[in-house]
């Protein structure tokens, strides 16, 4: 396990990327999340100088989009991912118009909040009300979520993003959990796992999003019957050949060591995994020259598979990696920081309510 080279790989991602990443320009916040969270799992956030950490935090906040009273909540949800040279507007209540092309994105909101937590930010500058209103506006009548307001796909990925955002902000009031759960259950396939939506093929990624979403809503064991849970467990554990694949008759792929592995963690049967075979496959995809992990052996590493490869190994508590929270896909350290913030917010709310009661009586 080339730890030092993986650290250098992730730090390079935060500085400069090869030209093939140009197509991911609008997703650069997610790419940054892979690098930041990867360093967190490697216990190497100190590889980023404090000055650079603060600059990254400030950059993330420049991507915050907030609606105004003159418009509907269609421009809320908080984070987009435009180039800061192009401008990212922070709308205020006094503005009369908005830029119709600068709406936010639910996946960027998830990875933006996660990145801030990883860097130890207190989320004080996040407009929580705008974020929750934006999440609420993205939910469709069938319970699914679209990714942005200008028209997009709606599937299991964005239900997961919505659940993560609400968990991080400690407020699920923005989600109609009943209709979201209904969409998830309608996406349950004949073989026991979940597709991206009703009628879609079972897939390791969408199954993870469904399991994690139900877990975050506290509905996993109450929504799925014991028989359904057993069928789901069987489908997930059947995805291991050496490493894990995402569908039957497909090749093993590094990222599914996390997607399927985390699903097995959530389901409580991760001990059934053949750790050695999984480790051998993941390590076979690492680049021993520049660091990072690839989708398959002997191809170029990339940000996503590098991060998922590290997380897949971390689930097995190997190579002194930091524990990973299987539902939020962040390190346990970042999750504990989130919980500390929630406790502080709860104390502040109680104090505010007490002051309000005293004022009402007087």
C-alpha positions as CSV (number, residue, x, y, z in Angstrom):
1,X,0.0,0.0,0.0
2,X,1.8,3.1,-1.3
3,X,0.5,5.6,1.3
4,X,2.9,8.4,0.6
5,X,2.2,8.2,-3.1
6,X,-1.5,8.3,-2.5
7,X,-1.1,11.4,-0.4
8,X,0.8,13.1,-3.1
9,X,-1.8,12.0,-5.7
10,X,-4.6,13.6,-3.7
11,X,-2.7,16.8,-2.9
12,X,-1.9,17.2,-6.6
13,X,-5.6,17.0,-7.4
14,X,-6.1,20.1,-5.3
15,X,-3.5,22.0,-7.2
16,X,-3.5,20.9,-10.9
17,X,-5.3,18.4,-13.0
18,X,-4.5,16.9,-16.5
19,X,-6.6,18.1,-19.4
20,X,-8.8,15.0,-19.5
21,X,-10.5,16.4,-16.3
22,X,-11.7,19.5,-18.2
23,X,-15.1,17.8,-18.8
24,X,-15.6,17.7,-15.0
25,X,-15.2,21.5,-14.6
26,X,-18.8,21.9,-13.4
27,X,-18.2,19.1,-10.9
28,X,-14.9,20.4,-9.5
29,X,-16.4,20.6,-6.0
30,X,-17.0,16.9,-6.1
31,X,-13.4,16.3,-7.4
32,X,-12.1,18.4,-4.5
33,X,-14.2,16.4,-2.1
34,X,-12.6,13.1,-3.3
35,X,-9.2,14.6,-2.6
36,X,-10.0,16.2,0.7
37,X,-11.9,13.2,2.1
38,X,-9.2,10.9,0.7
39,X,-6.5,12.7,2.6
40,X,-8.8,12.6,5.7
41,X,-9.1,8.8,5.5
42,X,-5.4,8.6,4.9
43,X,-5.0,10.7,8.1
44,X,-3.0,13.2,6.1
45,X,-4.9,16.4,6.1
46,X,-1.8,18.0,7.6
47,X,-0.3,17.6,4.1
48,X,-2.4,20.7,3.2
49,X,-0.9,23.8,4.7
50,X,-3.3,25.7,7.0
51,X,-3.3,28.7,4.6
52,X,-4.4,26.5,1.8
53,X,-7.1,24.9,3.9
54,X,-8.5,28.3,4.6
55,X,-8.3,29.2,0.9
56,X,-10.3,26.1,0.0
57,X,-12.9,26.9,2.6
58,X,-13.2,30.4,1.2
59,X,-13.5,29.1,-2.3
60,X,-16.3,26.7,-1.3
61,X,-18.2,29.6,0.2
62,X,-17.8,31.6,-3.0
63,X,-19.9,28.9,-4.6
64,X,-22.8,29.5,-2.2
65,X,-26.0,30.6,-4.0
66,X,-28.8,32.1,-2.0
67,X,-32.3,33.0,-3.2
68,X,-34.1,36.3,-2.5
69,X,-37.6,37.3,-1.7
70,X,-38.3,38.6,-5.2
71,X,-38.0,35.0,-6.6
72,X,-39.3,31.6,-5.5
73,X,-37.1,29.1,-3.7
74,X,-36.0,27.8,-7.1
75,X,-32.6,29.4,-6.7
76,X,-31.9,28.1,-3.2
77,X,-30.1,24.9,-2.2
78,X,-26.8,26.7,-1.6
79,X,-23.9,25.3,-3.6
80,X,-23.1,25.3,-7.3
81,X,-19.7,24.7,-8.9
82,X,-18.9,27.5,-11.3
83,X,-15.4,28.8,-11.8
84,X,-14.9,31.7,-9.4
85,X,-13.4,33.7,-12.3
86,X,-16.7,33.4,-14.0
87,X,-18.4,34.8,-10.8
88,X,-20.6,33.1,-8.2
89,X,-23.3,35.3,-6.9
90,X,-24.4,35.4,-3.3
91,X,-27.9,36.8,-3.6
92,X,-29.4,39.1,-1.0
93,X,-32.9,40.0,0.0
94,X,-32.5,43.5,-1.4
95,X,-31.7,42.3,-5.0
96,X,-34.6,42.4,-7.4
97,X,-33.3,40.0,-10.0
98,X,-31.3,36.8,-10.1
99,X,-29.1,35.1,-12.7
100,X,-31.2,32.4,-14.2
101,X,-28.1,30.4,-15.1
102,X,-26.5,30.3,-11.7
103,X,-28.6,27.8,-9.9
104,X,-27.2,25.3,-7.4
105,X,-26.8,21.6,-7.6
106,X,-27.8,19.0,-5.0
107,X,-24.7,16.9,-5.4
108,X,-22.5,19.9,-5.1
109,X,-24.4,20.9,-1.9
110,X,-23.7,17.5,-0.4
111,X,-20.0,17.5,-1.3
112,X,-19.6,21.2,-0.4
113,X,-21.0,20.7,3.1
114,X,-19.0,17.4,3.5
115,X,-15.8,19.2,2.5
116,X,-16.4,22.0,5.0
117,X,-16.9,19.4,7.7
118,X,-13.7,17.6,6.7
119,X,-11.7,20.8,6.9
120,X,-13.2,21.5,10.4
121,X,-15.4,24.5,9.4
122,X,-18.2,25.3,11.8
123,X,-20.8,25.9,8.9
124,X,-21.6,29.2,10.4
125,X,-21.7,30.9,7.1
126,X,-23.9,28.3,5.5
127,X,-27.4,29.7,4.9
128,X,-29.2,26.7,6.4
129,X,-32.7,28.1,5.7
130,X,-31.9,28.6,2.0
131,X,-30.3,25.2,1.8
132,X,-33.3,23.4,3.3
133,X,-35.8,25.4,1.2
134,X,-33.8,24.5,-1.9
135,X,-33.8,20.8,-1.0
136,X,-37.6,20.9,-0.5
137,X,-38.1,22.6,-3.9
138,X,-36.1,19.8,-5.6
139,X,-38.4,17.0,-4.5
140,X,-40.8,15.7,-7.1
141,X,-44.3,14.4,-6.5
142,X,-43.1,10.8,-6.9
143,X,-40.7,11.3,-3.9
144,X,-37.5,11.5,-6.0
145,X,-35.2,14.5,-6.3
146,X,-33.9,16.3,-9.4
147,X,-30.4,17.6,-9.1
148,X,-31.0,21.3,-10.1
149,X,-33.8,23.6,-11.0
150,X,-33.2,24.0,-14.7
151,X,-34.2,20.5,-15.5
152,X,-32.2,17.3,-14.8
153,X,-32.3,13.6,-14.1
154,X,-34.1,12.5,-11.0
155,X,-33.0,9.2,-9.4
156,X,-31.7,7.4,-6.3
157,X,-28.5,9.4,-6.2
158,X,-30.2,12.6,-5.5
159,X,-32.4,11.1,-2.7
160,X,-29.2,10.1,-1.1
161,X,-27.7,13.6,-1.5
162,X,-30.8,15.2,0.0
163,X,-30.7,12.8,3.0
164,X,-27.0,13.6,3.6
165,X,-27.6,17.3,3.4
166,X,-30.4,17.1,5.9
167,X,-28.3,14.9,8.2
168,X,-25.4,17.4,8.1
169,X,-27.8,20.3,8.8
170,X,-29.6,18.2,11.5
171,X,-33.0,19.0,10.0
172,X,-35.1,16.6,7.9
173,X,-38.1,18.9,7.6
174,X,-37.2,19.6,4.0
175,X,-37.8,16.0,2.9
176,X,-41.2,14.3,2.5
177,X,-39.9,11.1,3.9
178,X,-43.0,9.1,3.1
179,X,-42.9,9.8,-0.6
180,X,-39.1,9.4,-0.7
181,X,-39.4,6.0,0.9
182,X,-42.2,5.1,-1.5
183,X,-39.9,5.9,-4.5
184,X,-37.1,3.8,-3.0
185,X,-39.4,0.8,-2.5
186,X,-40.8,1.1,-6.0
187,X,-37.2,0.9,-7.2
188,X,-36.7,-2.5,-5.5
189,X,-36.1,-5.1,-8.2
190,X,-37.1,-8.7,-8.5
191,X,-33.6,-9.9,-7.5
192,X,-33.8,-8.1,-4.2
193,X,-31.6,-5.0,-4.8
194,X,-32.4,-1.4,-6.0
195,X,-32.2,0.3,-9.3
196,X,-31.9,4.1,-10.0
197,X,-35.7,4.2,-10.2
198,X,-38.8,2.1,-10.8
199,X,-38.2,-0.5,-13.5
200,X,-34.5,0.0,-13.6
201,X,-31.9,-2.7,-13.3
202,X,-30.4,-3.4,-9.9
203,X,-27.0,-1.7,-9.4
204,X,-24.4,-1.5,-6.7
205,X,-24.3,2.3,-6.6
206,X,-28.1,2.8,-6.5
207,X,-28.4,0.0,-3.9
208,X,-26.0,1.8,-1.7
209,X,-27.9,5.1,-2.2
210,X,-31.1,3.4,-1.3
211,X,-29.7,1.6,1.8
212,X,-27.9,4.7,3.1
213,X,-30.9,6.9,2.5
214,X,-33.3,4.6,4.4
215,X,-30.7,4.3,7.2
216,X,-30.3,8.1,7.4
217,X,-34.1,8.5,7.6
218,X,-34.2,5.8,10.3
219,X,-36.4,3.6,8.1
220,X,-34.2,0.7,6.9
221,X,-35.5,-2.1,9.1
222,X,-39.0,-0.7,9.4
223,X,-39.5,-0.4,5.7
224,X,-37.9,-3.6,4.4
225,X,-39.4,-6.8,5.7
226,X,-37.1,-9.5,7.1
227,X,-37.5,-11.5,3.8
228,X,-36.6,-8.4,1.7
229,X,-33.6,-7.7,3.9
230,X,-32.3,-11.2,3.5
231,X,-32.7,-11.0,-0.3
232,X,-30.9,-7.7,-0.3
233,X,-28.1,-9.1,1.8
234,X,-27.7,-12.1,-0.5
235,X,-27.6,-9.9,-3.6
236,X,-24.9,-7.6,-2.1
237,X,-22.6,-10.4,-0.8
238,X,-23.0,-12.1,-4.2
239,X,-21.3,-9.1,-5.8
240,X,-17.9,-10.3,-4.5
241,X,-15.8,-12.4,-6.9
242,X,-12.3,-11.2,-5.9
243,X,-13.1,-7.5,-5.4
244,X,-16.7,-6.4,-6.0
245,X,-18.8,-5.7,-9.1
246,X,-21.9,-3.6,-9.4
247,X,-24.1,-6.0,-11.4
248,X,-24.1,-9.7,-12.1
249,X,-21.8,-10.9,-14.9
250,X,-19.8,-7.6,-14.7
251,X,-16.0,-7.3,-14.0
252,X,-14.9,-6.3,-10.5
253,X,-14.4,-2.6,-10.1
254,X,-12.5,-0.7,-7.4
255,X,-15.3,1.7,-6.5
256,X,-17.7,-1.1,-5.6
257,X,-15.4,-2.2,-2.7
258,X,-17.0,0.9,-1.1
259,X,-20.4,1.1,-2.7
260,X,-21.3,-2.6,-2.0
261,X,-19.0,-2.9,1.0
262,X,-20.6,0.1,2.7
263,X,-24.0,-1.4,1.9
264,X,-22.9,-4.6,3.7
265,X,-21.7,-2.5,6.6
266,X,-25.1,-0.8,6.8
267,X,-26.9,-4.1,6.7
268,X,-24.6,-5.5,9.4
269,X,-23.1,-8.4,7.6
270,X,-19.7,-7.0,6.5
271,X,-18.0,-9.8,8.3
272,X,-19.1,-12.1,5.4
273,X,-16.7,-10.3,3.1
274,X,-13.5,-12.1,2.1
275,X,-11.1,-9.4,3.2
276,X,-8.0,-10.8,1.6
277,X,-9.5,-11.2,-1.8
278,X,-11.0,-7.8,-1.7
279,X,-7.7,-6.2,-0.5
280,X,-5.7,-8.0,-3.2
281,X,-8.0,-6.7,-6.0
282,X,-8.0,-3.1,-4.8
283,X,-4.2,-3.1,-4.4
284,X,-3.9,-4.5,-7.9
285,X,-5.4,-1.3,-9.3
286,X,-3.1,1.1,-7.5
287,X,-0.5,3.0,-9.5
288,X,2.8,2.4,-7.8
289,X,4.5,5.3,-9.6
290,X,2.2,8.3,-9.3
291,X,-0.2,6.9,-6.6
292,X,-4.0,6.6,-6.8
293,X,-6.2,3.8,-7.8
294,X,-7.9,2.9,-11.1
295,X,-11.2,1.3,-12.0
296,X,-9.3,-1.9,-13.2
297,X,-5.7,-3.0,-13.1
298,X,-3.2,-1.5,-15.5
299,X,-5.1,1.6,-16.4
300,X,-4.7,5.2,-15.3
301,X,-5.9,6.2,-11.8
302,X,-8.6,8.8,-11.3
303,X,-10.0,10.8,-8.4
304,X,-13.2,8.9,-7.9
305,X,-11.7,5.4,-7.9
306,X,-8.7,6.5,-5.9
307,X,-11.0,7.8,-3.1
308,X,-13.3,4.8,-3.3
309,X,-10.4,2.4,-3.2
310,X,-9.0,4.0,-0.1
311,X,-12.5,3.9,1.5
312,X,-13.0,0.3,0.5
313,X,-9.7,-0.6,2.3
314,X,-10.7,1.6,5.3
315,X,-14.0,-0.3,5.7
316,X,-11.8,-3.4,6.4
317,X,-9.6,-1.4,8.9
318,X,-6.5,-2.0,6.9
319,X,-3.2,0.0,6.4
320,X,-3.8,2.3,9.4
321,X,-6.6,4.1,7.5
322,X,-9.1,6.2,9.4
323,X,-12.5,4.7,10.0
324,X,-15.2,5.7,7.5
325,X,-18.9,6.4,8.2
326,X,-20.6,4.1,5.7
327,X,-23.8,6.2,5.4
328,X,-22.4,9.7,4.9
329,X,-19.2,8.6,3.0
330,X,-16.9,10.7,5.2
331,X,-14.4,9.8,7.9
332,X,-15.6,9.1,11.4
333,X,-13.5,12.1,12.5
334,X,-15.6,14.4,10.2
335,X,-18.8,12.8,11.4
336,X,-17.8,13.4,15.0
337,X,-17.1,17.0,14.2
338,X,-20.6,17.2,12.7
339,X,-22.1,15.8,15.8
340,X,-20.3,18.3,17.9
341,X,-21.8,21.1,15.8
342,X,-25.2,19.6,16.2
343,X,-24.8,19.6,20.0
344,X,-23.8,23.3,19.9
345,X,-26.8,24.1,17.7
346,X,-29.1,22.3,20.1
347,X,-27.8,24.3,23.1
348,X,-28.2,27.5,21.1
349,X,-31.8,26.6,20.1
350,X,-32.7,25.9,23.8
351,X,-31.2,29.2,24.9
352,X,-33.1,31.1,22.2
353,X,-36.4,29.3,23.2
354,X,-35.8,30.1,26.9
355,X,-35.2,33.8,26.1
356,X,-38.3,33.9,23.9
357,X,-40.4,32.4,26.7
358,X,-39.1,35.0,29.2
359,X,-39.9,37.8,26.8
360,X,-43.4,36.4,26.2
361,X,-44.1,36.3,29.9
362,X,-42.8,39.8,30.5
